[in-house]
Amino acid sequence: MAKDHLKPLSFYIHIPYCIRRCGYCDFNTYTPSELKDGEASVAKVSQGYVDAAIIEINQAFSFFNGKNQVRPIETIFFGGGTPTLLPAADLARILDELREKFGFSENIEITTEANPDSVNAVDLKNLRTAGMNRVSFGMQSAKTHVLATLDRTHNPARVSEVVHEAKEAGFEHVSLDLIYGVPGESIEDWKESITAALSLPIDHLSAYALIVEEGTKLGAQVRRGDVVMPPDDETADKYLLVDELATKAGMDWYEVSNWSLTGGEARHNIAYWHSNDWWGIGAGAHSHVQGVRWWNVKHPTTYISKLSSGESPMLENETLTKEQIRFEEILLRIRLSSGLPLAFFTEAESAILNSYLAQGHLDEKAWQSGQLKLSISGRLLADQIVRALDK
């Protein structure tokens, strides 16, 4: 495959460490006490992890180099876990290796996630010096009782401070994540959270409905009846509210759960939604390259051990069929404001979509111009529409 026909290349870097586990979280992340008995720190339990990640970067380079497909990286995303629990110098080592092996595109986007209380002004300056130009803070809520339900540790007032510190450190793009549909959160609570977020110098906002996962502390609380999830109608109203307020603040929705000012879109996430090539570095990280998916061993100790002994950290892989690739394209791109051309769909699928159009869940004007785009009510039903097309 000629290089000019290759899809853009991204890297995801998974840092699987947290100081404590949030009650709703089922991500592949570990606290020091979960990894070692007795007294432990992130510094102690993460020893060898960055070295292992650098070995995997070299494995990725060998893979692409063997196919003559090495090309500059377009986006990099540090996620977790809490990536900023590692020193900026360690994250810089990872970036330096990627830059040396692949090169960076001229306008590369390099994002790190952070908790409002996991970084200070000095940390942010160090992260910016390391090369990061975008930061996404897990605000979740402006209300202390909602944060308590989610087991979040930061003080709401810290969010404003850390956003301004990020801007002063030179970050070009700052994003905030919110969670809605939390037990005990009123509509007014939610409005206060959105208003607080939009009052800050950010260019991107994400808002996700709380999903109760099996095996989590929150899941057990809901199952026992200790906490009660709000009704679906209330959660839908909260989505409509964030869309209204973000729009009034000059942001456009570009994906069901994401709004931004012009130029503030999360390009790394867009790479996922467009099924570009990405390589996931780290314990439990997932990759997708040219129709092949694979994922790494989940436990960081096993990950380090495998790479230290010269093995691949891959746990399993699958080659997607043409049908799977096509359905994934529908699954992902239907969530985008750009939508999909109607010519992409079969006659049977178009008949199903026509029923959603008649109910007002698809954009009439876009439909008339040959494009499928979700209306505001359709965004609430995005998953349902995809399931209907999968029958």
N, C-alpha and C positions, 0 to 999 in steps of 0.2 A: 504493500500500500504506500503510495507516494505521500511524503510528509504533508504536502499541501491539501491532501484529502483526509488527513487525520483530524479527529475531534480535538478540541482544546483539552489540555491536561491540567488536572488539579491534584492536590495532595491534602488528605485529612490526617491530622496528627492526634492520636488519642492519648491523653494523659489520665490514667485511671485512678487518681487519688483524690480523696476528700477528707477534710478534718472530721466531719460527721456526715451521716447519711440522712437526707431529708426523707420524711415519712411517705412521700408519694413517689419516690424515685426508684425505678427498676433498671437504671442504666448500669453498664459494666464499670462500676467504680468501687473502690475499697478504701476503708479507713485504716489508719495504722494499727489499731487494735484488732481489726479483722485479719491483718496479715502477720502480726507477731503477737506472741503472748507477752503480757506485762507491759512495761513502759516502752513506747515506741514513738517515733516521729516520722513525718513524711520524708525527711532527709534520709532517715535510716532505711525505711522500707523501699525507697525508690532507687537505692544504689544499683547501678548497672543498667537502669532502664533507658537512659539517654544513649548509652553506648550501644545497647541492643537496637534502639530505633535507628541509629546511624548505620548499623550493619544492614538493617532491612532496607534503608534508602539505597545502599549499594547493591542489594539484591534487585531492587526496582530498576536501578540504572542498567544492570546487566541484562535484565529482561528486555527493556526497550532498546538498548544498544544492539542486542543480538538480532533485533528486527529492523535495525536502522530507523528507529522511531523516536529517538531522543529529541525532544523539542522543549522550548522554554515553558516554564510553568505559568499558568494564568492566575490561579488562586490557591491559597493555602489557608487552612482553618485549623486552629488548635482548639480541641474540645475535650470534654471529660465527663465526669470528674471535674476537677478545678485545675486547669493548666497552670494558672499563675501561682500555685503552691510551689512549683519548681522555680528556682532562681532564673531570672531573665537570661543570665549567662548560659544556662543549660538549654533554654529554648533557642538562643542565638546559635548554639552549636548545631542544632538541627537545621536551622535556616541556612547557616553557612554551608553545610553539606549539600543541601538541596540546590543552593545557588551554584556551588562548584561543579556538581554533577550534571545539572540540567540547564542552568541559566534561568533567569527570571524575565518575563515579558516586561516591556517598558512600563506598562500601567498595572503591574501585579497588585492584587488585593491580598493582604495578609491579615487575617483576623484572629484574635484570641477571645475566648469567653473568659469572664471573670465574675466573681461575686463582689458586691459592693464593699465587703469587708475583707476581701482576700488580697487587695492591693492598696498601696498608698501613693502619694504623689511621686516619690522617688522611684517606686516600682514601675509606675507608668512611664516615667521618663526613660528608664532602662529598657522597657519593652519597646518604646518608640525608637530608641537608638539601635536596638537589635534588628529593626526593620519592619515591625508591625505598623500598619497604618489604619487599622479598624479594630474597634473593641466593642464587644457585646456584653452588657451587664445584666445579670439576673435580678432585676428589680422585683418582679412577681406581684407586689402590692405595695401601696402606701399606708396600709392599715396594719397596726401591730398585731391585732387579734387574728387577722388572716395569715400573716407571716408565721404566727405561732402555730396555727393549724397545719401549715406546710412544713414546720420545723426549720424555717429559715432563721439564720442567726443575726442578720444585720439589722441595724436601727434604720427606720425609713429615712431619717434625716441624712444618713450617710450617702444616699443615692445622689442627691443634688451635689454634694461635695465631690464625689468621685467623678461625676460627669464633667464638672468644671475642671477638675485636675487632669482629666484625659485631654480636654481641649487645650489646656495650658501646656501639656506635654507635647502637643503637636499632632494628635490623632486627627486625621482628616474626616473619619467617619465614626460616629458613636451611635450605638443602638441600645435600646432597652427591651427586655422581655417581660411580658406580663402574663399572669395566669388568672383565668376567670372561672366561675362555676365552683368556687371553693365553699365547703360547708360553713355556714355562718356569715357569709359575705352578702351584704345587701346590695341592691342596685346603686344606692347612694355611695356605699363603700367603693364600688367598682368605678363609679364616675369620678370620685376623688382620686383614685389611682391613675386613671387615664389622664385627668387634668394635670396631675402632678408631673407625670411623665412628659406630656406635651409642652409643659412650661419650660422645659430644659433645652439646652442647645444640642439636640439630637437630630439626626436626619433619617432615622429608621426606627420603626416600632413593630414588635411582634406580639401577638396576643393569642394564647392557646387555651382552649377549654381543658380543664383538669380531667384527666383520665385516671380512673382508679384501677391500678394494676394488681393482679394476684401476687401474693408473696411480699407485698409491701406492708409497712406499719399502718398506713392509711387504709389499705385494702382490708386488713384485719379489723380495724375500727368500724368500718362501714358494715362489714359482715356481722359483727356483734351488735350493731345498732347504736354504738357509742356516738357516732356522728351520722348525720343524714345528708345525702347529696341533694342539691336543689333540683326542682323539676326542670325538664328539658326546655319548656317554654321560657322560663326565667333565664336559662343559659343562652338561649337564642336571642332574647332581648338584650343581653349583655354584649353579644357579638354586634348586633345592630347599633348599639350605643358607641362602641369603640370605632366602628366604621364611620359613624356620623361625626364624632369628635375629631378623629384623625383627618378626615376630609376637610373639615372646617379649618384645621391647622395647616392646610396646604399640602397634606400628604395624599398620595394616590395608592390605592390597593393594587398590588401587582401579583400577589398570590393570596390565596384565601386567608391566611393568617398573618400576612405581612403588608405593611404600608411604608412608604418612604417619600421623602422629597426627591425631586428630579436629580438623578445621579447618585442617590443614596441606596439603591437596591443592593441586596446582598448577592454579589456576583457568584460567590461560592455555592450558595444554595440554588441559584439559577442553573449552575452547571449540573447539579443533581437532577433538577426538574427537566432539563433538556437531554438527560442521559448521556452527558459527555463522559470522557474517560477520567476516572479518579482512582488514586491508589491510597488506601488507608494504612497508615503506619501506626503500629501499636497493638496492645493487647485487646482482642475482640474487635479490632477495626475491620470494616467491610470495604471491599474494593469492587470496581466495575470497569473493565477494560475491554472494548470491542466485543460486547455481547457475552463476556464471561464474568461471572460473579464469584468472589471467594471471600472467606472471612477467617480471621486469625484465632488462635487459641485465646480463651478469655482471661485466664489467670495471669497476672503480670509476672509471677515467679516462673511459671512454665514458659511464658513468652521469652523472658530473659535467658532461661536455660537453653531453649532451642536455638536461639540465635548465637549464643556464646559457643555452642558446639557446632556451628556451621550449618544448621538445619534451617529449613523454611518454617516460619511460624504459622503457615496456612493450616487450618483445621479441615475445611471442606471447600469444594468449589462446584459450580454448575455452569454448563453452557446453555444459554437461553435459546429456545427455539424461535423461529420467526414470529410465531403466534404470541409467545411470551413477550418478545421485544415490542411488538405492536401494542399489546394490551398495556404494558408498562408505560408506553408513550402516552396512551390515553389517560391512564391513572394519574400520571404526573402533570401532563400539560393541560389537562382540563381544569386544574386548580389555578392556572395562570390567567391574568387579565388578557393576555394575547390570545389565549384559546387555541383552537385547532381548526383547520379548514374542513368544511363539511364534506369535501371530496375524500377525506381520509376515512370516512365511515361507510360501512356496507349498507345495502338497502334495508336490511332488517334492523340494523342499529339506528339508521335514520328514522325509521318508524317509531322506535322507542323514544328517540330524542324529540320527535314531533309532539309526543304526548306531554313531555316536560315543557316544551315551548308553549303549548296551549294553556298550561297552568301558570305561565308567567315566570318559569324558573330559568329560562334562557333569554338572552338579550335579543329582542326582536330586530333591532336595526342591524346588529352584527349578522344575524341569520339571513337577512335579506341580501347582505353583501357576500354571502357564502362562507361565513365564519361562525364557529360555535364558541360562544362566550357565556359564562354564567351570569345571571342577574343576581341582585343582592339576595333574593330568597333562594336562588339556585346554589349560592355559595354555602348556605346552611345545609343543603342536601347533596353536596358534592360526592360524598362517599356513597350515598344511596344511588345516585345516578350511575356511578361507576359500577356498582354491583348489578344494576339493571342491565348494563351493557355486557356484563360478563356471563350472562345466562345462556 
